[in-house]
């Protein structure tokens, strides 16, 4: 229990730090976002409109501490303000739509990457020194050397533009009516295939090498040698003894890797014009939509923290050593 409580305390501090930074950054910038937006409209806005905009952004003349408490109160009520790029839509409504697309894309990609990567890593360790181990890990490491956006552009150019195997972007075609039917689902999968493949290929090496290195260490443990001495089948030793016990370090690395995968997914969405949080963030930056930028940054960081909490809770359940303090 001490393990879990210490982790919860750490994540509570991290969450508070994220919220505080999200509040301070616009206020520490030279000038303020309202002045930047006013300059962008080249004086076409009236002074009272600018003042209303400053009030909407929470940049009033109240003491900083009062502004901070007002900001916390608004967050507690789910109030992120109004989006400038999608005016007059509320920021939370805009983020909800993008969040669904990002979670759908990243969730499928992470699941495939974890299953395939750990499977390949375990088999490479089991066949250590063989042909599979000599070919597959270096090939996967080569793919991981490319940044997400560069790998996305390569796949987009060859599989989309040159060979015409997949659509060039967006989540579904312009003539496709959203609905739970075969045509729309096929359109959804075909449009999401290249972004998903990009994330899988770019993140595969992490799972593979963590699992491979852990498996090599596990296979030298006494209980694995004893299983061999008992005459158990190689398949049973591989699955029930070696691979099962090598999964815990992979589970630990899942939380740490999730932040990198999410950031890579955001860049991938920009390349493919996929309507997730990454694409929304680009539009917010181009439109100087500070409320939307703040909301997206907060949503991403808190989601990664929540995923890490779930991983630690699962680790607490699976590993008896973490329960020693009870």
C-alpha positions as CSV (number, residue, x, y, z in Angstrom):
1,X,0.0,0.0,0.0
2,X,2.9,2.4,0.7
3,X,4.0,1.9,-2.9
4,X,0.6,2.9,-4.2
5,X,0.2,5.9,-1.8
6,X,3.7,7.2,-2.7
7,X,2.9,7.0,-6.4
8,X,-0.5,8.7,-5.9
9,X,1.2,11.5,-4.0
10,X,3.8,11.9,-6.8
11,X,1.1,12.1,-9.5
12,X,-0.9,14.6,-7.5
13,X,2.1,16.9,-7.3
14,X,2.8,16.4,-11.1
15,X,-0.9,17.1,-11.9
16,X,-0.8,20.3,-9.8
17,X,2.5,21.4,-11.5
18,X,0.9,20.8,-15.0
19,X,-2.2,22.9,-14.1
20,X,-0.1,25.7,-12.6
21,X,2.3,25.9,-15.6
22,X,-0.7,25.9,-17.9
23,X,-2.0,28.9,-16.0
24,X,1.3,30.8,-15.8
25,X,2.7,30.4,-19.3
26,X,0.2,32.8,-21.1
27,X,0.7,35.3,-18.3
28,X,4.5,35.2,-18.4
29,X,4.6,35.8,-22.2
30,X,5.6,39.3,-23.4
31,X,2.4,41.3,-23.7
32,X,-0.6,39.1,-23.6
33,X,-2.6,36.9,-26.0
34,X,-5.3,39.5,-26.4
35,X,-2.8,42.1,-27.6
36,X,-1.4,39.6,-30.1
37,X,-4.9,38.9,-31.4
38,X,-5.7,42.6,-31.5
39,X,-2.6,43.2,-33.6
40,X,-3.5,40.3,-35.9
41,X,-6.8,42.1,-36.8
42,X,-4.8,45.3,-37.6
43,X,-6.9,47.5,-35.4
44,X,-10.2,46.4,-36.7
45,X,-11.4,45.4,-33.2
46,X,-12.7,48.1,-31.0
47,X,-11.0,48.7,-27.6
48,X,-14.0,47.4,-25.7
49,X,-13.9,44.2,-27.8
50,X,-10.2,43.8,-26.8
51,X,-11.1,44.3,-23.1
52,X,-13.9,41.7,-23.4
53,X,-11.4,39.3,-25.0
54,X,-8.9,39.8,-22.2
55,X,-11.7,39.0,-19.7
56,X,-12.6,35.9,-21.6
57,X,-8.9,34.8,-21.5
58,X,-8.8,35.4,-17.8
59,X,-6.2,38.2,-18.3
60,X,-7.9,40.8,-16.1
61,X,-6.2,43.2,-13.7
62,X,-7.1,41.1,-10.6
63,X,-4.2,39.9,-8.4
64,X,-2.4,36.9,-9.8
65,X,-3.5,34.6,-6.9
66,X,-7.2,35.5,-7.5
67,X,-6.8,34.8,-11.2
68,X,-5.2,31.4,-10.2
69,X,-8.1,30.5,-8.0
70,X,-10.7,31.6,-10.6
71,X,-8.8,29.4,-13.1
72,X,-8.9,26.4,-10.8
73,X,-12.6,27.0,-10.2
74,X,-13.3,27.1,-13.9
75,X,-11.4,23.9,-14.5
76,X,-13.4,22.2,-11.7
77,X,-16.6,23.1,-13.6
78,X,-15.2,22.0,-16.9
79,X,-15.0,25.6,-18.2
80,X,-12.0,26.1,-20.6
81,X,-13.4,29.2,-22.2
82,X,-14.4,29.8,-25.9
83,X,-12.3,28.7,-28.8
84,X,-11.1,31.5,-31.1
85,X,-10.4,29.3,-34.1
86,X,-13.8,27.6,-33.8
87,X,-15.7,30.6,-32.3
88,X,-18.2,30.5,-30.7
89,X,-17.7,26.8,-29.8
90,X,-16.5,26.1,-26.2
91,X,-13.0,24.7,-25.9
92,X,-14.1,21.6,-24.1
93,X,-16.5,20.7,-26.9
94,X,-13.8,21.1,-29.5
95,X,-11.4,19.0,-27.5
96,X,-13.9,16.2,-26.9
97,X,-14.2,15.6,-30.7
98,X,-10.5,15.6,-31.3
99,X,-9.8,13.5,-28.2
100,X,-12.1,10.7,-29.5
101,X,-10.2,10.6,-32.8
102,X,-6.7,10.7,-31.0
103,X,-7.7,8.0,-28.5
104,X,-9.1,5.8,-31.3
105,X,-6.0,6.1,-33.4
106,X,-3.4,5.9,-30.6
107,X,-5.2,3.2,-28.7
108,X,-5.3,0.8,-31.7
109,X,-1.7,1.7,-32.6
110,X,-0.4,1.2,-29.1
111,X,-2.3,-2.1,-28.7
112,X,-0.8,-3.5,-31.9
113,X,2.6,-2.1,-31.1
114,X,2.7,-3.7,-27.7
115,X,1.4,-7.1,-28.8
116,X,3.6,-7.3,-31.9
117,X,6.7,-5.8,-30.2
118,X,6.7,-7.9,-27.1
119,X,6.0,-11.0,-29.2
120,X,8.9,-10.3,-31.6
121,X,11.2,-9.4,-28.7
122,X,10.3,-12.6,-26.8
123,X,10.9,-14.8,-29.9
124,X,14.1,-13.0,-30.8
125,X,15.4,-13.7,-27.3
126,X,14.3,-17.3,-27.5
127,X,16.1,-17.7,-30.8
128,X,19.1,-15.6,-29.6
129,X,22.0,-15.7,-32.1
130,X,19.7,-17.2,-34.8
131,X,18.7,-15.8,-38.1
132,X,15.5,-14.2,-36.8
133,X,17.4,-12.5,-34.0
134,X,20.0,-11.2,-36.5
135,X,17.5,-9.7,-39.0
136,X,14.3,-8.5,-37.2
137,X,15.7,-6.4,-34.3
138,X,18.1,-4.4,-36.5
139,X,15.4,-3.9,-39.1
140,X,13.0,-2.6,-36.4
141,X,15.7,-0.4,-34.9
142,X,16.4,1.1,-38.4
143,X,12.7,2.1,-38.7
144,X,12.8,3.6,-35.2
145,X,15.6,5.9,-36.3
146,X,13.2,7.9,-38.4
147,X,11.1,10.6,-36.7
148,X,7.3,10.1,-36.7
149,X,6.6,12.8,-39.1
150,X,9.3,11.7,-41.6
151,X,8.2,8.1,-41.5
152,X,4.6,9.4,-42.0
153,X,5.6,11.4,-45.1
154,X,7.5,8.4,-46.6
155,X,4.4,6.1,-46.1
156,X,2.1,8.8,-47.4
157,X,4.3,9.4,-50.5
158,X,4.7,5.7,-51.6
159,X,1.6,4.0,-50.3
160,X,-0.8,6.9,-50.8
161,X,0.5,9.2,-53.6
162,X,2.6,6.9,-55.8
163,X,0.8,3.6,-55.5
164,X,-2.6,4.9,-54.6
165,X,-3.2,2.0,-52.1
166,X,-4.6,4.3,-49.3
167,X,-6.3,7.7,-49.0
168,X,-3.9,10.7,-48.6
169,X,-5.5,12.1,-45.4
170,X,-8.5,12.9,-43.2
171,X,-10.4,10.4,-41.1
172,X,-13.0,9.5,-43.8
173,X,-14.0,10.5,-47.2
174,X,-16.0,13.7,-48.0
175,X,-18.9,11.7,-49.4
176,X,-19.0,9.2,-46.6
177,X,-21.9,9.6,-44.1
178,X,-20.9,8.7,-40.6
179,X,-22.8,5.7,-39.2
180,X,-22.4,2.2,-38.0
181,X,-22.4,0.5,-41.4
182,X,-20.0,-1.5,-43.5
183,X,-19.2,1.3,-46.0
184,X,-18.3,3.9,-43.4
185,X,-16.3,1.4,-41.3
186,X,-14.3,0.4,-44.3
187,X,-13.7,4.1,-45.2
188,X,-12.7,4.7,-41.6
189,X,-10.2,1.8,-41.5
190,X,-8.7,2.7,-44.9
191,X,-8.1,6.3,-43.9
192,X,-6.7,5.4,-40.5
193,X,-4.4,2.6,-41.8
194,X,-1.4,4.8,-42.7
195,X,-1.4,6.9,-39.5
196,X,-1.8,3.8,-37.4
197,X,1.0,2.0,-39.4
198,X,3.3,5.1,-38.8
199,X,2.8,5.0,-35.0
200,X,3.3,1.2,-34.9
201,X,6.5,1.2,-36.9
202,X,8.0,4.1,-35.1
203,X,7.2,2.7,-31.6
204,X,7.8,-1.0,-32.2
205,X,11.5,-1.1,-31.3
206,X,11.0,0.1,-27.7
207,X,8.7,-2.9,-26.9
208,X,10.9,-5.3,-28.8
209,X,14.2,-4.5,-27.2
210,X,12.8,-4.2,-23.6
211,X,11.2,-7.6,-24.0
212,X,14.2,-9.2,-25.7
213,X,16.7,-8.0,-23.1
214,X,14.4,-9.0,-20.2
215,X,13.8,-12.4,-21.7
216,X,17.5,-13.1,-22.1
217,X,18.0,-12.4,-18.4
218,X,15.0,-14.5,-17.4
219,X,16.1,-17.5,-19.4
220,X,19.2,-17.7,-17.3
221,X,17.2,-17.9,-14.0
222,X,17.2,-21.0,-11.9
223,X,13.4,-21.7,-12.3
224,X,13.8,-21.8,-16.1
225,X,16.7,-24.2,-15.9
226,X,14.7,-26.3,-13.5
227,X,11.8,-26.4,-16.0
228,X,14.2,-27.6,-18.7
229,X,15.5,-30.3,-16.3
230,X,12.0,-31.5,-15.6
231,X,11.6,-32.1,-19.3
232,X,8.8,-29.6,-19.9
233,X,8.0,-28.7,-23.5
234,X,9.9,-25.8,-25.0
235,X,6.6,-24.1,-25.8
236,X,5.4,-24.3,-22.2
237,X,8.7,-23.0,-20.9
238,X,8.6,-20.2,-23.4
239,X,5.1,-19.0,-22.6
240,X,4.5,-19.9,-18.9
241,X,7.9,-19.4,-17.5
242,X,10.1,-17.1,-19.5
243,X,7.7,-14.8,-21.4
244,X,5.2,-14.4,-18.5
245,X,7.9,-13.3,-16.0
246,X,9.5,-11.0,-18.6
247,X,6.3,-9.0,-19.1
248,X,6.5,-6.9,-15.9
249,X,9.4,-4.7,-17.0
250,X,7.5,-4.1,-20.3
251,X,4.5,-3.1,-18.3
252,X,6.6,-0.6,-16.4
253,X,8.0,0.9,-19.6
254,X,4.4,1.2,-21.0
255,X,3.7,4.3,-18.9
256,X,7.0,6.0,-19.7
257,X,6.6,5.3,-23.4
258,X,3.0,6.4,-23.6
259,X,4.0,10.1,-23.5
260,X,6.4,9.7,-26.5
261,X,3.8,7.7,-28.4
262,X,1.1,10.4,-27.9
263,X,3.4,13.2,-28.9
264,X,4.3,11.1,-32.0
265,X,0.7,10.6,-32.7
266,X,0.1,14.3,-32.7
267,X,2.7,14.9,-35.3
268,X,1.3,12.0,-37.4
269,X,-2.1,13.6,-37.3
270,X,-0.7,16.8,-38.7
271,X,0.9,15.0,-41.6
272,X,-2.3,13.1,-42.5
273,X,-4.7,15.9,-41.6
274,X,-6.3,13.5,-39.1
275,X,-8.9,15.4,-37.0
276,X,-7.4,14.5,-33.6
277,X,-5.7,16.7,-31.0
278,X,-2.5,17.1,-33.0
279,X,-4.4,18.6,-36.0
280,X,-6.5,20.8,-33.6
281,X,-3.3,22.0,-31.9
282,X,-1.8,23.0,-35.2
283,X,-5.0,25.0,-36.1
284,X,-4.9,26.6,-32.6
285,X,-1.3,27.7,-33.0
286,X,-1.9,29.1,-36.5
287,X,-5.0,30.9,-35.2
288,X,-3.3,32.0,-32.0
289,X,-6.2,30.3,-30.1
290,X,-4.7,30.4,-26.6
291,X,-7.7,28.9,-24.8
292,X,-7.7,25.9,-27.1
293,X,-3.9,25.4,-26.9
294,X,-4.1,25.5,-23.1
295,X,-7.0,23.0,-23.1
296,X,-5.2,20.6,-25.4
297,X,-1.9,20.7,-23.5
298,X,-3.8,20.1,-20.2
299,X,-5.8,17.2,-21.7
300,X,-2.7,15.5,-23.1
301,X,-0.6,15.8,-20.0
302,X,-3.4,14.7,-17.6
303,X,-4.3,11.8,-19.9
304,X,-0.7,10.6,-19.8
305,X,-0.6,10.9,-16.0
306,X,-3.8,8.9,-15.7
307,X,-2.4,6.2,-17.9
308,X,0.7,6.0,-15.7
309,X,-1.6,5.7,-12.6
310,X,-3.4,2.8,-14.2
311,X,-0.1,1.1,-15.1
312,X,1.2,1.5,-11.5
313,X,-2.0,0.1,-10.1
314,X,-1.8,-2.9,-12.4
315,X,1.8,-3.4,-11.5
316,X,0.8,-3.3,-7.8
317,X,-1.7,-6.1,-8.4
318,X,0.7,-8.2,-10.5
319,X,3.9,-7.9,-8.6
320,X,3.7,-9.1,-4.9
321,X,7.0,-7.3,-4.1
322,X,5.3,-3.9,-4.3
323,X,2.9,-5.0,-1.6
324,X,5.7,-5.7,1.0
325,X,4.9,-2.5,2.9
326,X,1.4,-3.6,3.9
